[in-house]
Each structure stands twice: as structure tokens, then as C-alpha cells.
């Protein structure tokens, strides 16, 4: 008989209690930060029509990365690979009813058929934060401020990460007006810019020169891609409106305390629906020196659903990349169970077992999370179970303790032990 595999599907993860505690910590931190800014939670189906992604997300996503199939009704559907098209559809459906600015967030799981590697899984969880209905740069500033606040809420310090910022509008101007490229070559040049970090210097130069009308313009390209500040871009570009917008965003962010920011002309964000500002957070730690997450402005997506177009800006940090960031920077939280007390009956009498259950019931009514060991094992094995479960406090119940209405409580981490009445137990361990 062939045994079934105990391993999860390739590119997915099992979350045992320890892993789930860390995931919940990340989710709770996300939720706490975005709700401070007035964002409200929504939900969307895990299945969507395939055409939803074909319209704007890009052919690579649709043709190579979606889990697409024909359902029993003959409809072409996909497990969602991202949330932006779904939330745009939802906004379009109630375009006239929603109050604006509409500040929305969700924490959900997605699937993409990618090659699994560190930080990239086929099933992944991410936070999606979007603001609809603000045409000006205040929306871009708010979203970037939120992503900065999220990392700081986890305990990150200045220098632990860098926020790279660019503008699709500015790049479009630079390609077509400053470099004089036709639409096709401008599109190809954008793709070369996007791949710069994956190319050698020789490959990058060769591909750029092949698209330029005048190979002497290569110096113009290098002057742009090598700068990290808008102030040092060529003088001919300084008066461009889209660049002035970027400059205004940088100035506002710095005044708001978001200082770890740089300009990066090669930042494109691969999805086709971005129309303006794009941004990305990169970890600066040498053991995890890579992009963490990003987002940008996508003003045209809602209009694809037949509604009046509306501006939008969003960002989407992922669970696994945040885990790696916390790990390399020494920011992982202490792994402690949410169970406040582990009640261990001493002996095997029915009176002790019943007394332990009665006490646990009373403590739960007082707001404590209480687990009772009902295994009938010896005391040392019960304590060992509490240790494995990361429950710090064990309460012992014996016949004499029931008679005295006072119970020994031991911190199995420090070894400290005291005797407490049920009222004292509730007062000491009740969560705020």
C-alpha cells in the first residue's frame, strides 16, 4: 500500500502553532498600524474570473503564474494571484456609494505558480493597503508613510531598510522626450531598466545601446540610473512636472520623519497597471539584501469595470519576507503561548479531576485562557507538555489545594512558585 506524503504541496507551508503564533503577530501588527490611519478591513473571494488578471496585470502573471482552470460551469477562473484587481472590482461595483477617500485593507492568502525560493512561495499571505479617490500626491505620501510605520512598529531602526521611489510618468517622459525613443523602444527600454539588477554591466550597456537612436545617449542613461537623488538628475529634466512631483513627495516624507528614501530610476514594479509613483522597500542587511515589498499608483484599474475612473495607491507587504526581515535584524518576538495557565491535576482521583475542571471554568469566566491536562500522566510529563507548548505558568490541583481553596502556581521558566487563591490567580494573570 502506497503511503500518502506528509509534506505540503510544493511551494506552500504548514503553519504549526509556533509558526502560526509568529504569523499572527505579524498580522496583528499590520492591522494595528493601518487602523491607526483609518483603514477599514474588507474581504474578497479566493476565485476570480481569469479575465480580471488578463486585462491589466501582465501576460507573465496570466500565462505563467496563475492557477487557472475551467470550473464545472465552463467558466475560466483563477485562484487569486494578487488582490489589486479584486479590490478595484469591488470599488467599481459601489463607485457611487463608497465614501472617499476610501481607505481599505485586507490580509489574505494568494497563489502563484512560481519557482519556490527563499522568500518566494507559491502560496503566500500579504497585507493589502489601498486608498481610492485622491488624485494628488498626498495619497502616495500616506501609503509610503504607512509602510515606513509598519516596519518601525516591528522595531526596525533607521538604516535597517531603504525605500526606493520612482515614477512611471517620469520614466515615460524620459524615454520618449528626453531620449527620443519610439513607443516600442521605450517599452523595451523600460523592461531593460527593470532587469538591471539581474544583468551584468556589459549586458545592460549592450541592451541599452541597441535601443537608443544615438549611442552617445548612453551617457544620459547612466547619469539617470546611477543617481539616488532627484536633485542630481540632469538639469534638462528638473523642470519636468512628474519629476517635480517626486521631489515634493521626498520633501514631504522627510518632514514626516521618513528619511530612509532614495530615488531609483530602474524601479518599475512589473505589473502593467501602475501609472504613476512606484515604490519598493529593500532590506539593507547583508544576509537578506533584497526587495521586501512594494506598491504604487494605479489610476486606471477601476475604469476597466465600466465605472468612472478613480485614482488609487496601494502597497502589499508579504508575511514571509517580513519574517526574514525580523529574523536577520534580531526582531523576532518572544515565542509565548496565548494560554495563560496550564492546570495539572495531582493524582488520579475523580475529585481532583473534577476540581481542576471547576477551577478552570471559573478562571475562564474571569477572562483567562486555561488548558487542563486530562491525560492522566505523571506530573513531570504534564510539566514537560506545558514547556513544549510554551505555556509559562503551571497551576497544580491536589486534594489539599481544593480543600484550602489555594493553589500552587509555578513559573516554569524562572522556577518561581507561589500559592494563590482563585481570585488572586484571576487578578494576576487576567489580560489587560
TAKAWO-V935917 format. One record per pair of residues at least 24 apart in sequence whose ideal C-beta (glycine too) atoms are under 10 Angstrom apart, sorted by the first residue. I is the first residue (numbers start at 1). GAP is how many residues later the second one is. If there is no record, write none. Layout:
{{I GAP} {I GAP}}
This chain:
{{8 115} {9 102} {9 113} {9 114} {10 105} {10 106} {10 111} {10 112} {11 100} {11 101} {11 102} {11 103} {11 104} {11 105} {11 106} {11 109} {11 110} {11 111} {11 112} {11 113} {12 97} {12 99} {12 104} {12 109} {12 110} {12 111} {12 112} {13 108} {13 109} {13 110} {13 111} {13 112} {13 306} {13 307} {15 110} {15 304} {17 318} {17 320} {17 321} {17 371} {17 372} {17 373} {18 317} {18 319} {18 370} {18 371} {18 372} {19 304} {19 316} {21 312} {21 313} {21 314} {21 315} {21 316} {21 317} {21 369} {22 297} {22 300} {22 301} {22 304} {22 305} {22 310} {22 311} {22 313} {23 84} {23 102} {23 296} {23 297} {23 299} {23 300} {24 314} {25 129} {25 297} {25 298} {25 301} {25 307} {25 308} {25 309} {25 310} {26 81} {26 99} {26 101} {26 124} {26 128} {26 291} {26 292} {26 293} {26 294} {26 296} {26 297} {26 300} {26 307} {27 80} {27 98} {27 100} {27 292} {27 295} {28 79} {29 98} {29 121} {29 122} {29 124} {29 125} {29 126} {29 293} {29 297} {29 304} {30 75} {30 77} {30 96} {30 97} {30 98} {30 99} {30 116} {30 120} {30 123} {30 124} {30 287} {30 289} {30 292} {31 74} {31 76} {31 96} {32 118} {32 121} {33 72} {33 94} {33 96} {33 113} {33 114} {33 116} {33 117} {33 118} {33 119} {33 120} {33 121} {34 69} {34 70} {34 71} {34 72} {34 73} {34 93} {34 94} {34 95} {34 112} {34 115} {34 116} {34 281} {35 68} {35 70} {36 110} {36 113} {36 117} {37 66} {37 68} {37 92} {37 94} {37 105} {37 106} {37 108} {37 109} {37 112} {38 63} {38 65} {38 93} {38 104} {39 63} {39 64} {39 65} {39 66} {39 67} {39 90} {39 91} {39 92} {39 103} {39 107} {40 62} {40 63} {40 64} {40 65} {40 66} {41 63} {41 64} {41 65} {41 66} {42 41} {42 44} {42 45} {42 48} {42 49} {42 60} {42 62} {42 63} {42 64} {42 66} {42 86} {42 88} {43 43} {43 47} {43 63} {43 64} {43 65} {44 36} {44 39} {44 41} {44 42} {44 43} {44 45} {44 46} {44 62} {44 64} {44 84} {45 32} {45 34} {45 35} {45 41} {45 44} {46 32} {46 33} {46 34} {46 40} {46 62} {46 63} {46 64} {46 65} {47 24} {47 28} {47 30} {47 31} {47 32} {47 33} {48 29} {48 30} {48 31} {48 32} {48 33} {48 34} {48 35} {48 37} {48 38} {48 41} {49 26} {49 27} {49 28} {49 29} {49 36} {49 40} {50 25} {50 26} {50 27} {50 28} {51 24} {51 25} {51 26} {51 27} {51 34} {52 25} {52 26} {52 28} {52 33} {52 34} {52 36} {52 37} {52 252} {52 253} {53 25} {53 27} {53 28} {53 29} {53 31} {53 32} {53 33} {53 218} {54 24} {54 31} {55 30} {55 33} {55 217} {55 218} {55 246} {55 249} {55 250} {56 28} {56 29} {56 32} {56 215} {56 216} {56 217} {56 218} {56 242} {56 244} {56 245} {56 248} {57 24} {57 25} {57 27} {57 28} {57 213} {57 214} {57 215} {57 216} {57 244} {58 212} {58 213} {58 214} {58 215} {59 213} {60 210} {60 211} {60 212} {61 51} {61 52} {61 209} {61 210} {61 211} {64 48} {64 49} {64 50} {65 46} {65 47} {65 48} {65 49} {65 57} {66 45} {66 46} {66 47} {67 43} {67 44} {67 45} {67 46} {67 55} {67 56} {68 45} {78 33} {79 30} {79 31} {79 32} {79 33} {79 34} {79 44} {80 28} {80 29} {80 30} {80 31} {80 32} {81 29} {81 30} {81 31} {81 32} {81 33} {81 41} {81 43} {82 26} {82 28} {82 30} {82 44} {82 46} {82 189} {82 191} {82 234} {83 24} {83 25} {83 27} {83 43} {83 44} {83 45} {83 47} {83 231} {83 233} {84 44} {84 46} {84 187} {84 189} {84 190} {84 211} {84 212} {84 214} {84 217} {84 228} {84 230} {84 232} {85 186} {85 188} {85 213} {85 216} {85 219} {85 220} {86 42} {87 41} {87 43} {87 45} {87 214} {87 215} {87 225} {87 227} {88 42} {88 44} {88 185} {88 210} {88 212} {88 213} {88 214} {88 215} {88 216} {88 217} {88 219} {88 222} {88 224} {88 226} {89 212} {89 213} {89 215} {89 216} {89 218} {90 212} {90 215} {91 39} {91 41} {91 42} {91 210} {91 211} {91 214} {91 216} {91 219} {91 221} {92 209} {92 210} {92 211} {92 212} {92 213} {92 214} {92 215} {92 216} {92 217} {92 218} {93 209} {93 212} {93 213} {93 214} {94 213} {95 37} {95 38} {95 207} {95 208} {95 210} {95 211} {95 212} {95 213} {95 214} {95 215} {96 211} {96 212} {98 34} {98 35} {98 212} {99 34} {100 31} {100 32} {100 33} {100 34} {100 210} {100 211} {101 30} {101 31} {101 32} {101 33} {101 37} {101 38} {101 41} {101 209} {101 210} {101 211} {101 212} {102 28} {102 29} {102 30} {102 31} {102 32} {102 208} {102 210} {103 26} {103 27} {103 28} {103 29} {103 30} {103 31} {103 36} {103 39} {103 40} {103 43} {104 24} {104 25} {104 26} {104 27} {104 28} {104 208} {104 210} {105 24} {105 25} {105 26} {105 41} {105 209} {105 210} {105 211} {106 24} {106 210} {107 212} {109 210} {110 206} {110 208} {118 170} {118 172} {118 202} {118 203} {118 206} {119 164} {119 169} {119 171} {119 172} {119 173} {119 199} {119 201} {119 202} {119 203} {119 204} {119 205} {119 206} {120 198} {120 200} {120 201} {121 197} {121 198} {121 199} {124 194} {124 195} {124 196} {124 197} {125 192} {125 193} {125 194} {125 195} {125 197} {126 167} {126 189} {126 190} {126 191} {126 192} {126 193} {126 194} {126 195} {126 196} {127 166} {127 188} {127 189} {127 190} {127 191} {127 192} {127 195} {128 167} {128 186} {128 187} {128 188} {128 189} {129 166} {129 184} {129 185} {129 186} {129 187} {129 188} {130 165} {130 168} {130 182} {130 183} {130 184} {130 185} {130 186} {131 166} {131 180} {131 181} {131 182} {131 183} {131 184} {132 167} {132 169} {132 170} {132 178} {132 179} {132 180} {132 181} {132 182} {133 169} {133 177} {133 178} {133 179} {134 163} {134 176} {134 177} {134 178} {134 179} {135 162} {135 164} {135 175} {135 176} {136 109} {136 112} {136 175} {137 108} {137 109} {137 111} {137 112} {137 115} {137 139} {137 140} {137 160} {137 176} {138 111} {138 114} {138 175} {139 137} {139 138} {139 158} {139 172} {139 173} {139 174} {139 175} {140 25} {140 27} {140 105} {140 106} {140 108} {140 109} {140 112} {140 113} {140 136} {140 137} {140 138} {140 139} {140 155} {140 156} {140 157} {140 171} {140 173} {141 107} {141 108} {141 109} {141 110} {141 111} {141 112} {141 114} {141 115} {141 117} {141 136} {141 172} {142 110} {142 114} {142 171} {143 134} {143 136} {143 152} {143 153} {143 154} {143 169} {143 170} {143 171} {143 172} {144 105} {144 106} {144 108} {144 109} {144 112} {144 114} {144 117} {144 133} {144 135} {144 137} {144 151} {144 169} {144 171} {145 107} {145 108} {145 111} {145 112} {145 113} {146 112} {146 149} {146 169} {146 171} {147 111} {147 132} {147 133} {147 134} {147 145} {147 146} {147 147} {147 148} {147 168} {147 169} {147 170} {148 105} {148 108} {148 109} {148 110} {148 111} {148 112} {148 113} {148 133} {149 107} {149 108} {149 109} {150 131} {150 143} {150 165} {150 167} {150 172} {151 109} {151 130} {151 132} {151 141} {151 142} {151 166} {151 171} {151 174} {151 175} {151 178} {151 180} {152 105} {152 106} {154 168} {154 171} {154 172} {154 175} {154 177} {154 178} {154 179} {155 171} {155 174} {155 175} {155 176} {155 177} {155 178} {156 104} {156 127} {156 169} {156 170} {156 173} {156 175} {157 103} {157 172} {157 174} {158 99} {158 100} {158 101} {158 102} {159 100} {159 101} {159 125} {159 126} {160 100} {160 123} {160 124} {160 125} {160 165} {160 168} {160 169} {160 171} {161 99} {161 120} {161 121} {161 122} {161 123} {161 124} {161 131} {161 164} {161 168} {162 66} {162 98} {162 99} {162 100} {162 102} {162 118} {162 119} {162 120} {162 121} {162 122} {163 90} {163 95} {163 96} {163 97} {163 98} {163 99} {163 101} {163 116} {163 117} {163 118} {163 119} {163 129} {163 131} {164 64} {164 97} {164 98} {164 99} {164 100} {164 101} {164 102} {164 103} {164 114} {164 115} {164 116} {164 117} {164 118} {164 127} {164 130} {165 65} {165 81} {165 84} {165 85} {165 88} {165 96} {165 97} {165 98} {165 99} {165 102} {165 112} {165 113} {165 114} {165 115} {165 129} {165 131} {166 27} {166 80} {166 96} {166 97} {166 98} {166 99} {166 100} {166 101} {166 102} {166 103} {166 108} {166 110} {166 111} {166 112} {166 113} {166 114} {166 130} {167 63} {167 73} {167 75} {167 76} {167 78} {167 79} {167 82} {167 96} {167 98} {167 100} {167 107} {167 108} {167 109} {167 110} {167 111} {167 112} {167 129} {167 130} {168 74} {168 99} {168 100} {168 101} {168 106} {168 107} {168 108} {168 109} {168 110} {168 128} {168 129} {168 130} {169 71} {169 72} {169 73} {169 74} {169 76} {169 77} {169 105} {169 106} {169 107} {169 108} {169 109} {169 128} {170 54} {170 60} {170 63} {170 67} {170 70} {170 71} {170 72} {170 73} {170 74} {170 75} {170 76} {170 93} {170 95} {170 106} {170 107} {171 53} {171 71} {171 94} {171 95} {171 96} {171 97} {171 107} {172 70} {172 103} {172 104} {173 64} {173 67} {173 68} {173 69} {173 70} {174 46} {174 47} {174 50} {174 59} {174 60} {174 63} {174 66} {174 68} {174 69} {174 91} {175 36} {175 46} {177 59} {177 60} {177 63} {178 39} {178 42} {178 43} {178 46} {178 56} {178 58} {178 59} {178 62} {179 29} {179 32} {179 33} {179 34} {179 35} {179 38} {179 39} {179 41} {179 42} {179 45} {180 32} {180 33} {180 34} {180 37} {181 30} {181 31} {181 32} {181 36} {182 29} {182 31} {184 27} {185 25} {185 26} {185 27} {185 28} {186 25} {187 24} {189 32} {190 76} {190 78} {191 77} {191 79} {192 29} {192 33} {192 74} {192 76} {193 28} {193 31} {193 32} {193 71} {193 72} {193 73} {193 74} {193 75} {194 72} {194 73} {194 74} {194 75} {194 76} {195 71} {195 73} {195 75} {196 29} {196 68} {196 69} {196 70} {196 71} {196 72} {197 69} {197 70} {197 93} {197 94} {204 62} {221 44} {223 42} {224 39} {224 41} {224 42} {225 39} {225 40} {225 41} {226 39} {226 40} {227 35} {227 36} {227 37} {227 38} {228 33} {228 34} {228 35} {228 36} {228 37} {229 32} {229 33} {229 34} {230 32} {230 33} {230 35} {231 32} {232 31} {233 30} {233 32} {242 34} {242 35} {245 31} {245 32} {246 30} {246 31} {249 28} {249 30} {260 24} {267 24} {267 27} {267 29} {268 28} {269 25} {269 26} {269 27} {269 29} {270 24} {271 24} {271 25} {271 27} {272 26} {272 28} {272 29} {273 24} {273 25} {273 26} {273 27} {273 28} {273 31} {273 39} {274 24} {274 25} {274 26} {274 27} {274 39} {274 40} {275 24} {275 25} {275 26} {275 36} {275 37} {276 35} {276 37} {277 36} {278 35} {279 34} {279 36} {280 35} {281 34} {281 36} {281 40} {281 44} {283 38} {283 41} {283 42} {283 45} {283 46} {284 44} {284 45} {285 39} {285 40} {285 42} {285 43} {285 44} {285 45} {286 42} {287 37} {287 40} {287 41} {287 42} {288 33} {288 36} {288 37} {288 39} {288 40} {288 41} {289 39} {290 31} {290 34} {290 35} {291 30} {292 25} {292 26} {292 29} {292 30} {292 32} {292 33} {293 24} {293 25} {293 28} {293 29} {293 32} {334 56} {335 55} {336 54} {336 55} {336 56} {336 77} {337 32} {337 34} {337 49} {337 51} {337 52} {337 53} {337 54} {337 55} {338 31} {338 52} {338 53} {338 93} {339 29} {339 30} {339 31} {339 32} {339 47} {339 50} {339 51} {339 52} {339 53} {339 54} {340 24} {340 27} {340 28} {340 29} {340 30} {340 31} {340 51} {340 52} {340 53} {340 55} {340 85} {340 86} {340 88} {340 89} {340 90} {340 91} {341 27} {341 28} {341 29} {341 30} {341 31} {341 45} {341 50} {341 51} {341 52} {341 53} {341 54} {341 66} {341 68} {341 84} {341 88} {342 28} {342 29} {342 30} {342 31} {342 40} {342 41} {342 43} {342 44} {342 45} {342 47} {342 49} {342 50} {342 51} {342 52} {342 53} {342 54} {342 68} {342 70} {343 27} {343 28} {343 29} {343 30} {343 31} {343 39} {343 43} {343 50} {343 51} {343 52} {343 53} {343 54} {343 64} {343 66} {344 27} {344 28} {344 29} {344 31} {344 33} {344 35} {344 37} {344 38} {344 39} {344 41} {344 42} {344 50} {344 51} {344 52} {344 53} {344 54} {344 64} {344 66} {345 27} {345 28} {345 29} {345 30} {345 31} {345 32} {345 34} {345 37} {345 51} {345 52} {345 53} {346 32} {346 33} {346 36} {346 50} {346 51} {346 52} {346 53} {346 54} {346 55} {346 62} {347 29} {347 32} {347 50} {347 51} {347 52} {348 28} {348 29} {349 49} {349 50} {351 48} {351 51} {352 45} {352 46} {352 47} {352 49} {352 50} {353 44} {354 43} {354 48} {355 42} {355 43} {355 44} {355 46} {355 47} {355 48} {355 52} {356 39} {356 40} {356 41} {356 42} {356 45} {356 46} {356 51} {357 40} {358 39} {358 44} {358 64} {359 36} {359 38} {359 42} {359 43} {359 46} {359 48} {359 63} {359 66} {360 35} {360 37} {362 60} {362 61} {362 63} {362 64} {363 32} {363 59} {363 62} {363 63} {363 66} {363 67} {364 62} {365 61} {366 56} {366 57} {366 59} {366 60} {366 61} {366 63} {366 64} {367 59} {367 62} {367 63} {367 64} {367 65} {368 57} {368 58} {368 60} {368 61} {368 62} {368 63} {369 60} {369 62} {370 25} {370 55} {370 59} {372 25} {373 24} {383 27} {383 29} {384 28} {386 24} {386 26} {387 25} {387 26} {392 37} {393 32} {393 35} {393 36} {395 25} {395 27} {395 30} {395 34}}
